[in-house]
């Protein structure tokens, strides 16, 4: 995983490639995003950035997120609540488990699942280009494995 400054630089580069001028507000959004280690939605990013610049508008955040997504710098998730959530695209692949009661998002990865998916795809004559796996669950007991990063 990259450091925060490297992330901001990478985001800036990607926006410049899209032909965008780097404004103070865009730079702020990039920093907030680079610092996030959860799955915030646009409003969450706006709230975090607004503290530093009360002239910021939510639509500026939406536009910036859209551009970063188009550039492949961030990944958008549309979990069942219908809200778009974002995370950096520079992380190792992982899947998500969403707590249906609290909305908490728990990350996990499983070599067994990856291998099984590849096997099934191969049997169908395919190689996997990408996949998204979302589990929806209700917590009934303490975890027996260490989750990846989690958030609410
Ligand atoms: Zn994630």
Boltz pocket constraint, residues with backbone or C-beta under 6 A from the ligand:
constraints:
  - pocket:
      binder: B
      contacts: [[A, 39], [A, 87], [A, 94], [A, 95], [A, 96], [A, 107]]
      max_distance: 6.0
